[in-house]
Amino acid sequence: MKSVRRLEAFTPEHDGAFCAYVCEALRNRLRDALRRAARRPVDENYSFEEPATDPSPLEQAVGGQMLARYESALQRLRQSDRELVVARVELGLGYPEIADLAGKPSLAAVRVAVSRALVRLGAEMGHERRS
């Protein structure tokens, strides 16, 4: 919702700029959530067997409907693109780490690959698939 409130300040400078804007906003909200979680004491009653009932930081950041669109679009991507998006957006990994994981020869190659994967994700999110 913070991103939506600040949308009037957004100026698209190229194709895919909105997707990049949303991805950066998502990345920032995830970083904020990770920082908050690091400051909280560990709950002794935490169980790995029981799923959490509260919304995840990702769900809080983008809302349930947008999250469903994101996850659906993510599943329609090729496996390699999906891995790049998850590594960069959800895990917040840097390009050197992604280059190692993806076996890319250079940082430039991984930047291009991540950028293209995000463009494909944006295109998928912009097209509603009907069953």
TAFENNOR-V533474 format. One line per field, one symbol per residue. ss: DSSP state (H for helix, E for strand, C for the rest). psi: psi as a letter, one per 30 degrees, with the letter a starting at -180 (. if undefined). A space follows every 50 residues. Layout:
# TAFENNOR-V533474
ss->???
psi->???
This chain:
# TAFENNOR-V533474
ss->CHHHHCHHHCCCCCCCHHHHHHHHHHHHHHHHHHHHHHHCCCCCCCCCCC CCCCCCHHHHHHHHHHHHHHHHHHHHCCHHHHHHHHHHHHCCCCHHHHHH HHCCCCHHHHHHHHHHHHHHHHHHHHCCCCC
psi->eeeeegeffkjkflkgeeeeeeeeeeeeeeeeeeeeeffklkkfgkkffk lkflkleeeeefleeeeeeeeeeefflleeeeeeeeeeeefgkleeeeee efhkfleeeeeeeeeeeeeeeeeeffjkkk.
